[in-house]
């Protein structure tokens, strides 16, 4: 009987020891901090972290280059010339044609970069209005010297005023014939010359 009681006492101690170990294990396990599974990625408040650092450098914007065709007009200065005119008295001048500037159209290829002009090249030039040359007339007319008419004048068949025949020691300017009586005729036609002076002695 004593041996049986002793065995029960030992068994009771063993059970109590196992129970104590179990409780200690549970308490120890509860006190250990929770560790995340190595397979679970850490998540930041704003999302998963990238394996590469985000760059704060903004890429430079490529420049924009354009080429346009532009035109402009320019004046073409007129030139001047002179001509002789027998209808103007010698020593006088007159502008008979007024000069006018012409017009030329120039076409350019203009290149811009980001709105700023960087080049300008002339590709064509056309005269759209020809200039008009200015003409100045220079007088050359010299009026003939009118002879003195001692015997007066008369109107001939052509309507011109001429001197009546008269005598002289020398041939007077403008005389066309010497009459038989020694007078000089200023007739502008052969018909009727020296008719009242004995006829023509010599044609001058």
TAUR-V960273 format. One record per helix or strand. SS is the DSSP state (A for helix, B for strand). FROM is the first residue (numbers start at 1). TO is the last residue. If there is no record, write none. Layout:
SS&FROM&TO ; SS&FROM&TO
This chain:
A&2&31 ; B&44&44 ; B&47&47 ; B&65&76 ; B&80&89 ; B&93&97 ; B&100&100 ; B&102&113 ; B&116&129 ; B&132&132 ; B&134&141 ; B&153&155 ; B&161&163 ; B&166&167 ; B&177&179 ; B&183&185 ; B&200&203
